[in-house]
Amino acid sequence: MKCGIVGLPNVGKSTLFNCLSNAKAQSANYPFCTIEPNLGTVSVPDPRLVKLEELVNPERVVPAVVEIVDIAGLVKGASKGEGLGNQFLANIRECEAIIHVLRCFENSNIVHVEGSVNPIRDKEIIDIELQLKDLETLAKAVDKAKKYIKSGKKEDVLAYETLEKLQKFIEDGRNAREFPADDLMKPIIDDIHLLTKKPILYVCNVDENSVKNGNEWIPKIEEMAKNEGAEMVVLAAQIEADINELETFEERQMFLEELGLEEPGVNRLIRKAYELLKLQTYFTAGVKEVRAWTIEKGWTAPQAAGVIHTDFEKGFIRAEVIKFDDFVKYGSETKVKEAGKLSVEGKDYIVQDGDVMHFRFNV
């Protein structure tokens, strides 16, 4: 499950990627600095993991991770192969969600590919290119669906009508993620993997003076994101880069306090990205290891067990489950059991975010 960082050239994508992953993607003041997509595996900041470490005192702690891809900057005409358009669109297709970086700061030393700072316009440039590519995909899908309606089957007629409506919707300059689809229409749309259907998180890259109180662009982007049902985060990539250079946790905290911030912006960004991918965490907690495991929302106990090892899923017998709050309240697994707060769950149990689990299996 990967998030792709996208945006016009020189908006701060690679700087942000470096802060997220500590993988030193080349970052420079000219377009197309990022040629190959850089892939970073990013730890998900989770205060619950810190609390479990305090209580269990394990030999090691392993956080959940999410994969972030830094993709080459896109320009007008990408859908027709301009710049690195074809490569950009292929890279984004392989990602499950999009982090769209918008430049919301003035700096005469950093060239803007469009000649001026206007994040709303920049967002529309990328939208149009993705929409044009989606319309190519839809044209083929509509032609194919049209051949099947002669069968008279309800599902074939619905598929054709749904794709035709969606085609008109995108022609009007809208994104597929905004299209009002019912439960019967959703699988039809999901099946053609449109770029503008992917969930999106807007990142407003601001200067140091705007990181706490915002600037003129923030309310406009907030409104735009709200209308799309999208999320947004405000941060200053350059500040994040400065924080990244500091050696100790204490130095970072002092720096944040001076700026009036509680935590680095990338922490909020990573958590939002994790949610964007519809992921959640369960924990295992023992003296050898406290670990956060990543699963998709709605997974059952055997599926969650399979993330540890396929044998756990194949030979699943039961799961012993402690709610995170109960673990913290009572302070140990033994005391949770004594209080009667440990539950034994079977194959149909839907794992909840924050569950502390122990699996019984037999192979």
N, C-alpha and C positions, 0 to 999 in steps of 0.2 A: 504494500500500500504506500504510494508515493504522492507527495505534494510537489507541484512544479512552481518555481518562482518565475513569474513573467512580468513584462513591462517594456516600455520603450528603452532604447539605449540610454545610458547615463542617468538612470533614475535612482541607482543605488542597490541594484539587485545583487551584484557580486559582493559588495561590501557587507550587505546583510547576510548573504550566504556564508561568508567567512565567519561572521559573528556566531551564526547558528551552529556551524559544524566544526569550526577551527580547521577545516580543510582549506588551505590557502589558495582559493581560486584566484586567478590573476584578476586584478582590479585596476583599471586604468581609465583615463579621461578621453576615451574615444569609442565610437560605436563598434560593435562586434568583437569586443575584447574577449567575450566568452564564446568560443567556437564550438567546442564539445560540451555537452551538458555535464556539469559537475555534480556528482552524487555524494551527499553527506548523510551519515547516520547520526541523528540528533537525540540526545537524552531528554526525556520529558520531565521537567521539574515537577515534583509531587511532594508537598509537605507531609503527606501521610506516610511516605517511605521513611522520612526523617524520624517521625514519631515511632514507627515500628522498630527502627534501628535502636532508638533509645531504650525501648522496652525489652527487646530480645538480645541486644548486644551480640550480633552475629559476627562471624569471621569476615564476611564480605556482604556488600549491598549491590544489587544489580537493578538499575532503573529500566523503565519501559523506553522504547526508542521509536522514532518515526523517521522515515526517509524523506529528504528534501533534495530536489533537483534544481540546479541553477541553469536556466535555459537562455540561449542567445537572445539578445534584444530584437524586438520585432519592429518593422517599419511599414509604412503604407505600401500596399502592393504585395504583401507577404503571401496572400492567398493565391497570387499568380507567380510566386517564386521569387519576388524581389528580395534583395538582401539575402538573408539566410532563411527566407520564408518557409520553403519546403521542409527544411530541417527542424525549424521551430515548431511547425505544425505536427510533424511526426513525433517530436519529443513530448509535446503537450498531450498528444493522444495517449501516450503510455502512462500518464499520471492520472490518479483517481480524483484529485482536487487541485485547485489553482490558488496560489498566493499572488495577488496582483499588486505590484509595488507602484505607487503613484508619487511622483515628485511634487512635493508641496513646499519647496524652499527656493529662494533666490540665491544664486551664487554665480557671479560673472566669470569666475575661473573655471566653471564646469559647463561645457557646451551642452545646450539642449537641442536635440535633433530637429525640433520643430521651431527653434528660434526664440521661444518664450515659454514661461512657466504657466501651464493651465492644465491641472490634473483631470478636469472633467473632459476636456478635448482629448487628452492623451488616452483616457479610458475608452472613449468612443472610437478612437483609431483602432485600438486592439479589438474591441467588440466587433467593429465592421469587418475586419479581416477574418475573425473566427466565424462570424455569421455567413460571410461569403463562402467559406469552406464548407460550412454546414449545409448551405443551399445546394452545393454540388452533390453532397452526400444524399440529401433529401430528393433531389431530382431523379437520381438513380432508384432510390427506394420507392418513390411514387410510381415511376414507370413499371417497376417490378410488381408492385401491389395491384396496379391497374389490370394486369394480365390475369390476376387470380379472381377478380370480382365476378367474372363470368360464371364462376362455380355457384354463385348465389348463396354461399355459406355466410352466415352472420359475421363470423370472425374475420373473413376476408374483406367483406364490405366495411367493417369497422376499421380494419387496418388501413385501407385506402383512404377512408374519410378522415381518420386521425392524422395521417401523414400529410394529406392535402391541407388540412386546417393549420397544421404546424408550419408547413411551408409558407403559407400566407402570413402567418404570425411573424416569422423571422424576416420575411420580405419587408415587413413594416418596421424593421429595425429593432426588434425585441430579441431577447435571448431565450433559448429553449427552457432554461431553468424557471422562467416566469410563466410558461404556458400552463393554463389551468387544465390539468389532466385528471380524470377519475381513475379508479383502480383497474378498470379494463384497458384504459389507454396507456397507462404507465409502462407495462411490459413491452408494448409495441414500440414506444419511443426509446426505451432503454436498449432495445435490441439493435439500434443503429448507431449507438455510441457517438452522439453529437458533442462537439467541443464546448458549445455554450450551455450544455446541460450539466456540466461538471460543477459541483459546489465551489463557491469562491469566497475568498477572504481578501478584503482590500487593506493594504498597508499604506498608511499615509506617512511618507518619509519627510520629516520636518527638520528645521534647524533647532539649535539648542534653546533659543529663546521661546520656541513654540511647543516644546516637548511636554510641558506641564499644562499650559492654558490654551494651547491650540492657536490657530490663525484663521484668516478669512475663508480658507478652503475647507476646513474640517466640517463645519455644519452642512456645507453643500454635499460633501462626499457621504456624510452620515445619512442625509436624507435620501440620496441616490441608493445607498446600500440597503436602507430600510425598505424602499420601494421594490427592490429586487429580492428581498428576503435574505440578504447576504450579511456577513459580519464585517467589522472593520477594527483595526488596531492603529493607534498613533504611536510612532516612535521616531527617534533620530538615529539613523544608521551610523553616523559618524560618532555619536556618543557611545553607541553599543560597541563600536570598534575600539574606542578609548578604554571602555570598561574591560574589554577582552585582553587588553595589553597589561592590565594590572595583575600582579603576581598572586596576591592573597585575597581570601574572602573578606578579611577586615578592610583592606584597601578599597575593595569594590563597594562595600557597604558605606564607607566614609564618602566616597565619590557620589554615590546615589543620594545620600543624605544632604550633601551640599546642593544637589540639584532639586531636592524636595521630592524624590521618587522613592517608592517602597521597594521596587525590584526592577531588574533590567527589563526593557520592553520585549526582548526576545523570549523571555520566560512566558509572558502572556501570549506571544505569537505562537510559540510551540504548542501550548495547551489548546489554543484555538484551532491550530492545524490538526491536532489529534482528534478534536471534536468534529472538525470538518470531514474527516475520513470515517466518521461514525465508529470510532474506536473507544474502547474503555479498558479499565485495568482491574485485574484481581491480583491478590498477593499470596505468596507462600512465605511462611515465617518460621525459621528454625535456627538453631545455633550455628549451623554451617553457613546458612545463607538466608537473607531476606531479599525477596525478588518481586518485582512488578512484571506481570505477564500481560501482553497485549492481545485482546480479542475483539471481535466485532460485537456491536450491541445486538442483543437477542440470541446470543449463542447459548447452547445448553451445557450442562456440566461435562458430559463426555467430550464435546467439541473443545471446551476449555482445557480439559485434561490432555487432549491430543496436541496442544501447543507445547507442552512439556516433553511428551514423547508419544509417538503413534501407538505404542503398546498400552499406554494409559487409557487411550480411547477405545481400543479394541477390547481390552479386558476389563473395562469399567464396571465396578460393583456399586460403589456409592461415593458421595462426596461429603466430607465433614466441613460445615460452613460456620464461620464466625463473622458477624457483622463488624466492620472496622471500629465503629463507635463503641461496641461492647468490648472489643479487645483493649481499646484505650481505657475504658471505664474500669475494667477489672484488672488490667495490667499483665495478664499472662493467660496462656491457653488453659492451664490447670484451673485457675480461678474462674475462668469463663465456664468451664465444664461444671464446676461446683455450683455455680449460680444457675445452671440449667439453660445456658444461653447458646450452647453449641447445637446446631441442627444437623440432622442426617438427611441428605437429599438424594433422590434417585435420578434416573436418566432424563426425566422431563424437566428438571429444575433449570430455570433460566438464570444464568449468573448475573448478579448485580454489581455495578461499579463499586469497587472497594471491598468486596468480599475477601476474607482471609480463608483460604481453602487447603484441605488435605484430602488427597484422593486415595481410595482403596481400589486395587485392581488385581486381576489374576490373568496371567497369560499361559 
